[in-house]
Amino acid sequence: MGVVVREPTAARQGRRREGSRMASVCLPTAGSSISHSRLSHSSAPKPRPQFRLRVQCAATEEPTVVTNDFESDSLGRMKNLACGLIAAFAITTCSPVIAASQRLPPLSTEPDRCERAFVGNTIGQANGVYDKPLDLRFCDYENDKSHLKGKTLSAALMSGAKFDGADMTEVVMSKAYAVGASFKGVDFSNAVLDRVNFGKANLQGAIFKNTVLSGSTFDDAQLEDAVFEDTIIGYIDLQKLCTNTTLGSDRRAELGCK
């Protein structure tokens, strides 16, 4: 986030671009709160002119501009504090609440929405950014051995979809919502499945070989006979995974569950 620090003038205000989104806060500077009495002797020091320093935080890449003689270090701390306060206020008052119970968008009515999985999410990639949701809910990809391999399905909505027996090696499913989906016997070898919600999904016999599972959750998922070989997963995520009662003793030993 670019930060612009400057003393406002009529000229700069006139050049401000229309439609730019910017937040500002005015801070009193040293000497601005001191009242000056009228001086009768001409040799006496003149009072320091009063002004306010305006700190503006904008989502631009403009360089920092300083138009007064303050030390840069003190001024930098002042502007960072002001911009931090503005950002905190904006987040707490304007940001939508993202929770586990968040509502999903309505089911897409596009006739080819299921076929979009064969193209994947070409914009957001691992960050899950998209121009429109990749809605694969209730689609049937059973035993698909060629169309899904290596595809990017980041942030895809997969609830109720059926992928049983499909080849999903090297697929990228970052931030996908796969609650209640069926992945029986799916090969996820070399796939990136970070931050995926597999709650209540059927993963019986799924193969997670050299698969990234960091941040993914498996609440009430069916994991009988699932293979975890050289899986990449964080310690906390592993502890949560180990609480799944459908994991057999062999799988628990393979994962290192205590």
GROMACS elastic network, one bead per residue, 0.5 to 0.9 nm:
[ bonds ]
;  ai    aj funct       b0    kb
    1    57     6  0.75886   500
    1    58     6  0.66808   500
    1    59     6  0.51259   500
    1    60     6  0.62730   500
    1    61     6  0.68529   500
    2    57     6  0.67440   500
    2    58     6  0.58737   500
    2    59     6  0.57739   500
    2    62     6  0.57420   500
    2    63     6  0.69086   500
    2    64     6  0.76201   500
    3    55     6  0.80650   500
    3    56     6  0.65631   500
    3    58     6  0.61267   500
    3    59     6  0.80106   500
    3    60     6  0.77733   500
    3    61     6  0.79553   500
    3    62     6  0.71754   500
    3    63     6  0.72447   500
    3    64     6  0.60134   500
    3    65     6  0.86641   500
    3    79     6  0.77961   500
    3    80     6  0.83514   500
    3    83     6  0.78744   500
    4    55     6  0.67109   500
    4    56     6  0.54823   500
    4    57     6  0.61505   500
    4    58     6  0.72421   500
    4    62     6  0.70206   500
    4    63     6  0.69666   500
    4    64     6  0.51318   500
    4    65     6  0.60608   500
    4    66     6  0.83032   500
    4    79     6  0.85600   500
    5    53     6  0.79676   500
    5    54     6  0.67409   500
    5    56     6  0.61239   500
    5    57     6  0.81979   500
    5    64     6  0.63321   500
    5    65     6  0.57109   500
    5    66     6  0.59963   500
    5    67     6  0.80409   500
    5    75     6  0.86591   500
    5    76     6  0.89449   500
    5    79     6  0.70247   500
    6    53     6  0.68145   500
    6    54     6  0.61863   500
    6    55     6  0.66540   500
    6    56     6  0.78859   500
    6    64     6  0.86891   500
    6    65     6  0.63259   500
    6    66     6  0.58106   500
    6    67     6  0.58497   500
    6    68     6  0.80514   500
    7    51     6  0.82724   500
    7    52     6  0.72970   500
    7    53     6  0.54464   500
    7    54     6  0.58919   500
    7    55     6  0.82852   500
    7    66     6  0.83269   500
    7    67     6  0.66050   500
    7    68     6  0.78228   500
    8    11     6  0.83165   500
    8    12     6  0.65172   500
    8    13     6  0.68926   500
    8    52     6  0.87517   500
    8    53     6  0.78178   500
    8    54     6  0.67670   500
    9    12     6  0.53305   500
    9    13     6  0.61574   500
    9    14     6  0.85794   500
   10    13     6  0.50343   500
   10    14     6  0.61081   500
   10    15     6  0.87224   500
   11    14     6  0.51287   500
   11    15     6  0.64513   500
   11    16     6  0.89153   500
   12    15     6  0.50546   500
   12    16     6  0.63084   500
   13    16     6  0.52573   500
   13    17     6  0.88663   500
   14    17     6  0.83200   500
   15    18     6  0.88975   500
   16    20     6  0.81126   500
   17    20     6  0.60317   500
   18    21     6  0.88673   500
   20    58     6  0.82260   500
   20    59     6  0.88429   500
   21    58     6  0.66614   500
   21    59     6  0.74777   500
   22    56     6  0.66800   500
   22    57     6  0.59595   500
   22    59     6  0.73756   500
   23    55     6  0.84797   500
   23    56     6  0.57618   500
   23    57     6  0.55116   500
   23    58     6  0.66771   500
   23    83     6  0.84253   500
   23    86     6  0.71250   500
   23    87     6  0.89083   500
   24    54     6  0.67279   500
   24    55     6  0.55483   500
   24    57     6  0.62430   500
   24    58     6  0.86821   500
   24    82     6  0.84853   500
   24    83     6  0.81382   500
   24    86     6  0.78184   500
   25    53     6  0.86692   500
   25    54     6  0.59639   500
   25    55     6  0.56022   500
   25    56     6  0.67441   500
   25    57     6  0.88625   500
   25    82     6  0.69765   500
   25    83     6  0.83485   500
   25    86     6  0.79628   500
   26    52     6  0.64828   500
   26    53     6  0.59296   500
   26    55     6  0.63153   500
   26    56     6  0.87546   500
   26    82     6  0.89067   500
   27    52     6  0.60823   500
   27    53     6  0.55401   500
   27    54     6  0.63350   500
   27    55     6  0.76005   500
   27    78     6  0.88382   500
   27    82     6  0.85475   500
   28    31     6  0.82888   500
   28    32     6  0.60425   500
   28    33     6  0.73590   500
   28    51     6  0.75763   500
   28    52     6  0.51903   500
   28    53     6  0.63839   500
   28    54     6  0.87492   500
   29    32     6  0.55655   500
   29    33     6  0.80225   500
   29    50     6  0.85394   500
   29    51     6  0.73591   500
   29    52     6  0.61310   500
   29    53     6  0.64244   500
   30    33     6  0.75090   500
   30    34     6  0.86829   500
   31    34     6  0.54106   500
   31    35     6  0.86873   500
   31    48     6  0.72663   500
   31    49     6  0.85160   500
   31    50     6  0.71993   500
   31    51     6  0.89273   500
   32    35     6  0.81145   500
   32    48     6  0.82850   500
   32    49     6  0.77888   500
   32    51     6  0.62603   500
   32    52     6  0.72322   500
   33    50     6  0.79966   500
   34    50     6  0.86481   500
   36    39     6  0.85347   500
   36    47     6  0.64395   500
   36    48     6  0.86723   500
   37    47     6  0.87342   500
   39    42     6  0.75246   500
   39    44     6  0.71239   500
   39    45     6  0.87843   500
   39    46     6  0.82485   500
   40    44     6  0.81673   500
   41    44     6  0.56399   500
   42    45     6  0.80888   500
   42    46     6  0.86518   500
   43    46     6  0.85067   500
   45    48     6  0.87535   500
   46    49     6  0.86966   500
   47    50     6  0.86782   500
   55    78     6  0.86626   500
   55    79     6  0.61365   500
   55    82     6  0.70550   500
   55    83     6  0.76313   500
   56    79     6  0.83528   500
   56    82     6  0.86959   500
   56    83     6  0.75796   500
   57    60     6  0.86168   500
   57    79     6  0.86589   500
   57    82     6  0.86122   500
   57    83     6  0.59238   500
   57    86     6  0.81255   500
   57    87     6  0.88111   500
   58    61     6  0.83858   500
   58    62     6  0.86449   500
   59    62     6  0.88599   500
   60    63     6  0.88657   500
   62    65     6  0.85736   500
   66    69     6  0.80191   500
   66    70     6  0.84436   500
   66    72     6  0.80253   500
   66    75     6  0.86178   500
   67    70     6  0.88072   500
   68    71     6  0.88560   500
   69    72     6  0.83969   500
   70    73     6  0.84705   500
   70    74     6  0.73023   500
   70    75     6  0.64688   500
   71    74     6  0.56637   500
   71    75     6  0.62405   500
   71    76     6  0.85476   500
   72    75     6  0.50352   500
   72    76     6  0.58047   500
   72    77     6  0.85831   500
   73    76     6  0.50972   500
   73    77     6  0.64117   500
   73    78     6  0.87343   500
   74    77     6  0.52421   500
   74    78     6  0.62856   500
   74    79     6  0.87977   500
   75    79     6  0.61952   500
   75    80     6  0.85410   500
   76    79     6  0.52664   500
   76    80     6  0.60868   500
   76    81     6  0.85369   500
   77    80     6  0.51804   500
   77    81     6  0.61126   500
   77    82     6  0.85980   500
   78    81     6  0.52888   500
   78    82     6  0.62354   500
   78    83     6  0.86714   500
   79    82     6  0.50819   500
   79    83     6  0.60378   500
   79    84     6  0.83580   500
   80    83     6  0.52122   500
   80    84     6  0.59319   500
   80    85     6  0.85894   500
   81    84     6  0.50616   500
   81    85     6  0.62534   500
   81    86     6  0.87081   500
   82    85     6  0.52332   500
   82    86     6  0.63330   500
   82    87     6  0.87014   500
   83    86     6  0.50195   500
   83    87     6  0.60737   500
   83    88     6  0.85352   500
   84    87     6  0.51027   500
   84    88     6  0.61062   500
   84    89     6  0.85790   500
   85    88     6  0.51509   500
   85    89     6  0.61635   500
   85    90     6  0.86076   500
   86    89     6  0.51984   500
   86    90     6  0.61863   500
   86    91     6  0.86737   500
   87    90     6  0.50954   500
   87    91     6  0.61433   500
   87    92     6  0.86497   500
   88    91     6  0.52078   500
   88    92     6  0.61929   500
   88    93     6  0.85439   500
   89    92     6  0.53624   500
   89    93     6  0.60707   500
   89    94     6  0.81692   500
   90    93     6  0.53642   500
   90    94     6  0.54983   500
   90    95     6  0.72462   500
   91    94     6  0.55374   500
   91    95     6  0.51223   500
   91    96     6  0.86673   500
   92    95     6  0.62998   500
   92    96     6  0.89393   500
   93    96     6  0.87018   500
   95    98     6  0.88995   500
   97   102     6  0.81821   500
   98   101     6  0.82043   500
   98   102     6  0.63085   500
   99   102     6  0.53035   500
  100   103     6  0.89019   500
  104   107     6  0.85437   500
  104   157     6  0.86599   500
  105   108     6  0.82193   500
  105   133     6  0.84394   500
  106   109     6  0.87612   500
  107   135     6  0.71877   500
  107   137     6  0.75040   500
  108   111     6  0.84952   500
  108   113     6  0.70614   500
  108   133     6  0.84339   500
  108   134     6  0.89461   500
  108   135     6  0.63947   500
  108   136     6  0.87687   500
  108   137     6  0.88193   500
  109   112     6  0.86951   500
  109   113     6  0.76472   500
  110   113     6  0.52942   500
  110   114     6  0.87349   500
  111   114     6  0.79474   500
  111   115     6  0.88549   500
  112   115     6  0.52847   500
  112   116     6  0.66326   500
  113   116     6  0.53174   500
  113   117     6  0.77961   500
  113   134     6  0.75814   500
  113   135     6  0.63702   500
  113   136     6  0.66454   500
  113   139     6  0.86794   500
  114   117     6  0.60468   500
  114   118     6  0.81961   500
  114   134     6  0.87421   500
  114   135     6  0.73019   500
  114   136     6  0.53944   500
  114   137     6  0.80806   500
  114   138     6  0.86956   500
  114   139     6  0.57708   500
  114   140     6  0.79946   500
  114   141     6  0.87760   500
  115   118     6  0.55801   500
  115   119     6  0.74889   500
  115   120     6  0.89761   500
  115   136     6  0.85671   500
  116   119     6  0.52870   500
  116   120     6  0.59337   500
  116   121     6  0.82981   500
  116   134     6  0.72046   500
  116   135     6  0.82866   500
  116   136     6  0.80285   500
  117   121     6  0.79110   500
  117   134     6  0.75921   500
  117   135     6  0.86423   500
  117   136     6  0.71929   500
  117   147     6  0.80085   500
  117   148     6  0.69077   500
  117   151     6  0.75964   500
  117   152     6  0.83116   500
  117   153     6  0.68900   500
  117   156     6  0.87438   500
  118   147     6  0.53279   500
  118   148     6  0.58451   500
  118   149     6  0.88478   500
  118   151     6  0.70787   500
  119   122     6  0.76032   500
  119   147     6  0.84835   500
  119   148     6  0.85267   500
  119   151     6  0.70199   500
  119   152     6  0.80173   500
  119   153     6  0.88200   500
  120   125     6  0.89788   500
  120   134     6  0.77023   500
  120   148     6  0.85482   500
  120   151     6  0.57113   500
  120   152     6  0.50509   500
  120   153     6  0.52535   500
  120   154     6  0.80095   500
  120   156     6  0.88252   500
  121   124     6  0.63994   500
  121   125     6  0.62575   500
  121   128     6  0.80879   500
  121   129     6  0.84398   500
  121   130     6  0.70368   500
  121   133     6  0.89752   500
  121   134     6  0.70206   500
  121   151     6  0.80579   500
  121   152     6  0.54849   500
  121   153     6  0.55171   500
  121   154     6  0.63051   500
  121   155     6  0.83564   500
  121   156     6  0.81708   500
  122   125     6  0.62460   500
  122   130     6  0.81626   500
  122   152     6  0.71070   500
  122   153     6  0.87269   500
  123   128     6  0.82319   500
  123   129     6  0.65673   500
  123   130     6  0.59144   500
  123   131     6  0.77782   500
  124   127     6  0.53687   500
  124   130     6  0.53759   500
  124   131     6  0.86088   500
  124   152     6  0.89721   500
  124   154     6  0.71404   500
  124   155     6  0.85522   500
  125   128     6  0.58257   500
  125   129     6  0.70848   500
  125   130     6  0.86000   500
  125   152     6  0.62295   500
  125   153     6  0.77070   500
  125   154     6  0.59289   500
  125   155     6  0.88178   500
  125   172     6  0.77491   500
  125   173     6  0.87862   500
  125   174     6  0.79968   500
  126   129     6  0.81291   500
  126   152     6  0.78747   500
  126   153     6  0.87036   500
  126   154     6  0.59492   500
  126   155     6  0.84928   500
  126   172     6  0.70299   500
  126   173     6  0.75918   500
  126   174     6  0.54652   500
  126   175     6  0.79563   500
  126   192     6  0.86737   500
  126   194     6  0.88439   500
  127   154     6  0.71947   500
  127   155     6  0.81121   500
  127   174     6  0.70809   500
  127   175     6  0.77468   500
  128   153     6  0.83542   500
  128   156     6  0.81309   500
  128   173     6  0.86477   500
  128   174     6  0.65847   500
  128   175     6  0.62781   500
  128   176     6  0.80443   500
  129   132     6  0.88418   500
  129   154     6  0.78981   500
  129   155     6  0.74509   500
  130   133     6  0.64341   500
  130   134     6  0.79520   500
  130   154     6  0.88043   500
  130   155     6  0.81985   500
  132   135     6  0.87373   500
  133   155     6  0.76963   500
  133   156     6  0.68700   500
  133   157     6  0.74752   500
  134   153     6  0.75217   500
  134   154     6  0.82200   500
  134   155     6  0.71176   500
  134   157     6  0.62083   500
  134   158     6  0.87598   500
  135   139     6  0.89656   500
  135   156     6  0.60213   500
  135   158     6  0.69004   500
  136   139     6  0.55497   500
  136   140     6  0.87537   500
  136   156     6  0.67443   500
  136   157     6  0.55657   500
  136   158     6  0.50507   500
  136   159     6  0.76109   500
  136   160     6  0.86771   500
  136   161     6  0.66281   500
  137   140     6  0.89184   500
  137   156     6  0.87254   500
  137   157     6  0.58654   500
  137   160     6  0.56058   500
  137   161     6  0.51308   500
  137   162     6  0.88079   500
  137   178     6  0.87043   500
  137   181     6  0.83615   500
  138   158     6  0.71565   500
  138   159     6  0.65406   500
  138   162     6  0.68769   500
  138   181     6  0.81659   500
  139   158     6  0.80065   500
  139   160     6  0.75398   500
  139   162     6  0.62770   500
  139   163     6  0.84745   500
  140   161     6  0.59626   500
  140   163     6  0.64993   500
  140   164     6  0.87335   500
  141   144     6  0.55612   500
  141   148     6  0.86736   500
  141   161     6  0.77967   500
  141   162     6  0.57786   500
  141   164     6  0.72269   500
  141   165     6  0.85946   500
  141   166     6  0.68363   500
  142   145     6  0.88941   500
  142   162     6  0.60040   500
  142   165     6  0.59021   500
  142   166     6  0.58443   500
  142   183     6  0.88629   500
  143   163     6  0.70242   500
  143   164     6  0.60370   500
  143   167     6  0.73796   500
  143   186     6  0.85964   500
  144   147     6  0.65202   500
  144   148     6  0.71657   500
  144   149     6  0.89655   500
  144   163     6  0.76812   500
  144   164     6  0.84372   500
  144   165     6  0.71122   500
  144   167     6  0.63214   500
  144   168     6  0.87261   500
  145   148     6  0.72449   500
  145   149     6  0.73377   500
  145   165     6  0.80978   500
  145   166     6  0.55021   500
  145   168     6  0.79362   500
  146   149     6  0.58875   500
  146   166     6  0.83680   500
  146   167     6  0.68579   500
  146   168     6  0.86477   500
  147   150     6  0.86422   500
  147   151     6  0.80269   500
  147   167     6  0.83859   500
  147   168     6  0.88293   500
  148   151     6  0.55132   500
  148   152     6  0.86863   500
  148   166     6  0.77495   500
  148   167     6  0.66688   500
  148   168     6  0.56584   500
  148   169     6  0.81639   500
  148   171     6  0.72549   500
  149   166     6  0.86164   500
  149   167     6  0.58250   500
  149   169     6  0.53233   500
  149   170     6  0.63215   500
  149   171     6  0.59032   500
  150   168     6  0.67924   500
  150   169     6  0.60980   500
  150   172     6  0.70521   500
  150   191     6  0.79344   500
  151   168     6  0.80129   500
  151   169     6  0.88417   500
  151   170     6  0.74292   500
  151   172     6  0.63474   500
  151   173     6  0.85411   500
  152   170     6  0.89062   500
  152   171     6  0.58713   500
  152   173     6  0.63240   500
  152   174     6  0.84411   500
  153   156     6  0.54556   500
  153   157     6  0.89758   500
  153   171     6  0.72403   500
  153   172     6  0.57147   500
  153   174     6  0.73027   500
  153   175     6  0.89282   500
  153   176     6  0.72170   500
  154   172     6  0.61996   500
  154   175     6  0.58834   500
  154   176     6  0.56424   500
  154   193     6  0.89377   500
  155   173     6  0.68014   500
  155   174     6  0.61763   500
  155   177     6  0.66311   500
  155   196     6  0.84107   500
  156   173     6  0.72753   500
  156   174     6  0.84827   500
  156   175     6  0.75485   500
  156   177     6  0.61975   500
  156   178     6  0.79990   500
  157   161     6  0.88941   500
  157   176     6  0.61856   500
  157   177     6  0.50076   500
  157   178     6  0.64736   500
  157   179     6  0.87589   500
  158   161     6  0.53901   500
  158   162     6  0.85411   500
  158   176     6  0.72859   500
  158   177     6  0.57493   500
  158   179     6  0.70597   500
  158   180     6  0.81452   500
  158   181     6  0.62268   500
  159   162     6  0.89029   500
  159   177     6  0.67253   500
  159   178     6  0.50188   500
  159   179     6  0.50527   500
  159   180     6  0.53613   500
  159   181     6  0.50634   500
  159   182     6  0.87319   500
  159   201     6  0.86188   500
  160   178     6  0.77720   500
  160   179     6  0.73396   500
  160   180     6  0.53387   500
  160   182     6  0.71013   500
  160   201     6  0.86793   500
  161   178     6  0.80402   500
  161   180     6  0.78491   500
  161   182     6  0.63596   500
  161   183     6  0.87003   500
  162   181     6  0.60766   500
  162   183     6  0.66052   500
  162   184     6  0.86670   500
  163   166     6  0.55233   500
  163   167     6  0.87129   500
  163   168     6  0.88805   500
  163   181     6  0.77923   500
  163   182     6  0.58325   500
  163   184     6  0.71994   500
  163   185     6  0.86999   500
  163   186     6  0.69772   500
  164   182     6  0.61681   500
  164   185     6  0.59475   500
  164   186     6  0.59303   500
  164   203     6  0.88614   500
  165   183     6  0.72022   500
  165   184     6  0.61779   500
  165   187     6  0.75322   500
  165   206     6  0.86546   500
  166   183     6  0.78745   500
  166   184     6  0.85811   500
  166   185     6  0.74858   500
  166   186     6  0.51771   500
  166   187     6  0.68417   500
  167   186     6  0.60871   500
  167   187     6  0.53363   500
  167   188     6  0.73332   500
  168   171     6  0.55130   500
  168   172     6  0.89562   500
  168   186     6  0.66337   500
  168   187     6  0.55509   500
  168   188     6  0.52361   500
  168   189     6  0.75290   500
  168   191     6  0.74623   500
  169   172     6  0.89750   500
  169   186     6  0.86427   500
  169   187     6  0.58127   500
  169   190     6  0.59306   500
  169   191     6  0.56159   500
  170   188     6  0.69079   500
  170   189     6  0.63653   500
  170   192     6  0.68964   500
  170   211     6  0.85283   500
  171   188     6  0.73055   500
  171   189     6  0.85857   500
  171   190     6  0.77250   500
  171   192     6  0.63147   500
  171   193     6  0.79425   500
  172   191     6  0.59449   500
  172   193     6  0.61993   500
  172   194     6  0.84622   500
  173   176     6  0.54455   500
  173   177     6  0.89488   500
  173   191     6  0.79204   500
  173   192     6  0.61398   500
  173   194     6  0.70440   500
  173   195     6  0.84161   500
  173   196     6  0.69531   500
  174   192     6  0.66475   500
  174   193     6  0.53495   500
  174   195     6  0.58153   500
  174   196     6  0.60744   500
  174   216     6  0.89819   500
  175   193     6  0.77873   500
  175   194     6  0.65688   500
  175   197     6  0.73758   500
  175   216     6  0.83575   500
  176   193     6  0.80721   500
  176   194     6  0.85148   500
  176   195     6  0.72404   500
  176   197     6  0.64921   500
  176   198     6  0.86410   500
  177   195     6  0.89845   500
  177   196     6  0.60641   500
  177   197     6  0.51288   500
  177   198     6  0.71259   500
  177   199     6  0.87429   500
  178   181     6  0.54117   500
  178   182     6  0.85184   500
  178   196     6  0.69809   500
  178   197     6  0.55507   500
  178   198     6  0.51142   500
  178   199     6  0.70852   500
  178   200     6  0.86307   500
  178   201     6  0.68806   500
  179   182     6  0.89691   500
  179   197     6  0.60754   500
  179   198     6  0.51309   500
  179   200     6  0.57387   500
  179   201     6  0.56118   500
  179   221     6  0.87557   500
  180   198     6  0.73102   500
  180   199     6  0.64535   500
  180   202     6  0.70958   500
  180   221     6  0.82461   500
  181   198     6  0.77032   500
  181   199     6  0.86410   500
  181   200     6  0.76139   500
  181   202     6  0.64470   500
  181   203     6  0.86878   500
  182   201     6  0.56791   500
  182   203     6  0.65253   500
  182   204     6  0.87307   500
  183   186     6  0.53739   500
  183   187     6  0.88342   500
  183   201     6  0.73173   500
  183   202     6  0.56667   500
  183   204     6  0.72318   500
  183   205     6  0.84716   500
  183   206     6  0.66792   500
  184   202     6  0.60740   500
  184   205     6  0.57949   500
  184   206     6  0.57599   500
  184   226     6  0.89088   500
  185   203     6  0.71315   500
  185   204     6  0.62786   500
  185   207     6  0.69420   500
  185   226     6  0.81003   500
  186   203     6  0.77377   500
  186   204     6  0.86361   500
  186   205     6  0.73069   500
  186   207     6  0.62883   500
  186   208     6  0.88505   500
  187   191     6  0.89265   500
  187   205     6  0.88639   500
  187   206     6  0.59559   500
  187   208     6  0.69497   500
  187   209     6  0.82471   500
  188   191     6  0.53825   500
  188   192     6  0.84306   500
  188   193     6  0.85730   500
  188   206     6  0.71463   500
  188   207     6  0.54906   500
  188   208     6  0.51759   500
  188   209     6  0.67949   500
  188   210     6  0.85984   500
  188   211     6  0.67373   500
  189   192     6  0.89390   500
  189   207     6  0.63819   500
  189   208     6  0.54174   500
  189   210     6  0.58953   500
  189   211     6  0.57287   500
  190   208     6  0.77821   500
  190   209     6  0.63093   500
  190   210     6  0.50466   500
  190   212     6  0.75199   500
  191   208     6  0.79612   500
  191   209     6  0.82882   500
  191   210     6  0.74939   500
  191   211     6  0.50292   500
  191   212     6  0.63907   500
  191   213     6  0.87604   500
  192   211     6  0.60572   500
  192   213     6  0.69240   500
  192   214     6  0.88643   500
  193   196     6  0.59439   500
  193   211     6  0.71186   500
  193   212     6  0.55216   500
  193   213     6  0.51354   500
  193   214     6  0.74081   500
  193   215     6  0.86256   500
  193   216     6  0.70769   500
  194   212     6  0.60347   500
  194   215     6  0.54954   500
  194   216     6  0.54809   500
  194   233     6  0.87884   500
  195   213     6  0.72606   500
  195   214     6  0.63689   500
  195   217     6  0.72265   500
  196   199     6  0.89748   500
  196   213     6  0.79193   500
  196   214     6  0.87145   500
  196   215     6  0.71526   500
  196   217     6  0.64659   500
  196   218     6  0.87005   500
  197   201     6  0.88033   500
  197   215     6  0.88833   500
  197   216     6  0.58491   500
  197   217     6  0.51978   500
  197   218     6  0.67682   500
  197   219     6  0.83429   500
  198   201     6  0.52988   500
  198   202     6  0.84200   500
  198   203     6  0.86420   500
  198   216     6  0.72195   500
  198   217     6  0.57313   500
  198   219     6  0.69762   500
  198   220     6  0.85708   500
  198   221     6  0.65647   500
  199   202     6  0.89371   500
  199   217     6  0.65431   500
  199   220     6  0.58387   500
  199   221     6  0.54829   500
  200   218     6  0.71928   500
  200   219     6  0.62232   500
  200   222     6  0.69416   500
  201   218     6  0.76734   500
  201   219     6  0.85258   500
  201   220     6  0.75700   500
  201   222     6  0.63382   500
  201   223     6  0.87373   500
  202   206     6  0.88925   500
  202   221     6  0.59297   500
  202   223     6  0.70092   500
  202   224     6  0.89859   500
  203   206     6  0.53092   500
  203   207     6  0.87909   500
  203   221     6  0.69178   500
  203   222     6  0.54500   500
  203   223     6  0.51531   500
  203   224     6  0.73693   500
  203   225     6  0.86056   500
  203   226     6  0.67046   500
  204   221     6  0.89693   500
  204   222     6  0.59146   500
  204   225     6  0.57626   500
  204   226     6  0.55466   500
  205   223     6  0.71764   500
  205   224     6  0.63611   500
  205   227     6  0.67204   500
  206   223     6  0.77899   500
  206   224     6  0.87069   500
  206   225     6  0.74204   500
  206   227     6  0.62622   500
  206   228     6  0.87402   500
  207   211     6  0.87756   500
  207   225     6  0.89293   500
  207   226     6  0.59111   500
  207   228     6  0.66406   500
  207   229     6  0.81433   500
  208   211     6  0.52744   500
  208   212     6  0.83626   500
  208   213     6  0.86503   500
  208   226     6  0.74696   500
  208   227     6  0.56493   500
  208   229     6  0.63366   500
  208   230     6  0.81682   500
  208   231     6  0.64671   500
  209   212     6  0.88822   500
  209   227     6  0.70988   500
  209   228     6  0.58874   500
  209   230     6  0.58867   500
  209   231     6  0.59258   500
  210   228     6  0.81083   500
  210   229     6  0.62320   500
  210   232     6  0.66550   500
  211   228     6  0.82532   500
  211   229     6  0.81197   500
  211   230     6  0.73044   500
  211   232     6  0.59224   500
  211   233     6  0.84531   500
  212   231     6  0.62438   500
  212   233     6  0.63061   500
  213   216     6  0.55608   500
  213   217     6  0.86313   500
  213   231     6  0.71254   500
  213   232     6  0.59077   500
  213   233     6  0.50779   500
  213   234     6  0.79504   500
  213   237     6  0.82808   500
  214   217     6  0.88688   500
  214   232     6  0.67152   500
  214   234     6  0.55340   500
  214   237     6  0.66608   500
  214   238     6  0.86838   500
  215   233     6  0.76298   500
  215   234     6  0.73606   500
  215   236     6  0.87231   500
  215   237     6  0.61380   500
  216   233     6  0.86171   500
  216   237     6  0.71179   500
  217   221     6  0.88785   500
  217   237     6  0.74297   500
  217   240     6  0.76813   500
  217   241     6  0.72704   500
  218   221     6  0.52111   500
  218   222     6  0.83751   500
  218   223     6  0.87178   500
  218   240     6  0.80332   500
  218   241     6  0.64008   500
  218   244     6  0.75408   500
  219   222     6  0.89983   500
  219   240     6  0.84821   500
  219   241     6  0.80620   500
  219   243     6  0.88765   500
  219   244     6  0.72218   500
  220   244     6  0.68934   500
  220   245     6  0.85046   500
  220   246     6  0.86373   500
  221   244     6  0.75190   500
  221   246     6  0.79515   500
  222   226     6  0.88169   500
  222   244     6  0.83181   500
  222   245     6  0.87719   500
  222   246     6  0.60236   500
  222   247     6  0.81436   500
  223   226     6  0.53495   500
  223   227     6  0.88270   500
  223   244     6  0.79119   500
  223   245     6  0.85881   500
  223   246     6  0.55090   500
  223   247     6  0.56734   500
  223   248     6  0.84106   500
  224   227     6  0.89553   500
  224   246     6  0.55510   500
  224   247     6  0.56556   500
  224   248     6  0.66040   500
  224   251     6  0.86959   500
  225   246     6  0.88610   500
  225   247     6  0.74729   500
  225   248     6  0.71892   500
  225   250     6  0.89528   500
  225   251     6  0.75080   500
  226   247     6  0.78685   500
  226   248     6  0.89657   500
  226   251     6  0.74405   500
  227   251     6  0.70197   500
  227   254     6  0.85476   500
  228   231     6  0.57412   500
  228   251     6  0.71060   500
  228   254     6  0.68157   500
  228   255     6  0.67123   500
  229   232     6  0.89661   500
  229   254     6  0.73488   500
  229   255     6  0.80666   500
  230   255     6  0.89379   500
  231   255     6  0.82577   500
  233   236     6  0.84945   500
  233   237     6  0.64414   500
  233   238     6  0.63040   500
  234   237     6  0.51796   500
  234   238     6  0.60257   500
  234   239     6  0.86956   500
  235   238     6  0.50342   500
  235   239     6  0.63113   500
  235   240     6  0.88085   500
  236   239     6  0.51442   500
  236   240     6  0.64559   500
  236   241     6  0.87073   500
  237   240     6  0.51637   500
  237   241     6  0.61761   500
  237   242     6  0.86456   500
  238   242     6  0.60807   500
  238   243     6  0.88309   500
  238   255     6  0.77455   500
  238   256     6  0.86146   500
  238   257     6  0.77023   500
  239   242     6  0.51272   500
  239   243     6  0.67499   500
  239   257     6  0.71847   500
  239   258     6  0.86316   500
  240   243     6  0.54307   500
  240   244     6  0.74990   500
  241   244     6  0.57099   500
  241   247     6  0.88805   500
  241   257     6  0.86793   500
  242   245     6  0.77373   500
  242   247     6  0.75639   500
  242   252     6  0.68305   500
  242   255     6  0.79633   500
  242   256     6  0.86282   500
  242   257     6  0.56671   500
  242   258     6  0.80011   500
  243   246     6  0.89027   500
  243   247     6  0.85496   500
  243   257     6  0.87584   500
  244   247     6  0.61025   500
  245   248     6  0.78607   500
  247   250     6  0.80833   500
  247   251     6  0.59707   500
  247   252     6  0.62393   500
  248   251     6  0.52718   500
  248   252     6  0.61802   500
  248   253     6  0.86584   500
  249   252     6  0.50476   500
  249   253     6  0.61778   500
  249   254     6  0.85347   500
  250   253     6  0.51654   500
  250   254     6  0.61370   500
  250   255     6  0.87040   500
  251   255     6  0.61571   500
  251   256     6  0.84485   500
  251   257     6  0.86183   500
  252   255     6  0.51310   500
  252   256     6  0.60183   500
  252   257     6  0.51089   500
  252   258     6  0.79335   500
  253   257     6  0.60005   500
  253   258     6  0.81134   500
  254   257     6  0.78114   500
